Amino acid sequence: MSNLTRDSLIKTIVAEEMRMCMRGCDYTNQLKSTYRYWENLSSEDLCTKYNQIHNTNVTVDCLQPKY
């Protein structure tokens, strides 16, 4: 498994959620809103969602510290 960080989890989750979003005028606002939402959740919540998307078992202990 690659070096996962909170930031990489957030970006993966947001990208997955934005795949379902309609493109258009509201896309940028929806992207910002979605990113802010996931950015403010706990690492445990991020790991849970990431595991649902990728069918893995990532835990908070697996995350690399941000440098």
ABEGO torsion letter per residue (X at the ends): XBBBBAAAAAAAAAAAAAAABBBEAAAAAAAAAAAAAAAABBAAAAAAAAAAAAGBBBBAAABBBBX
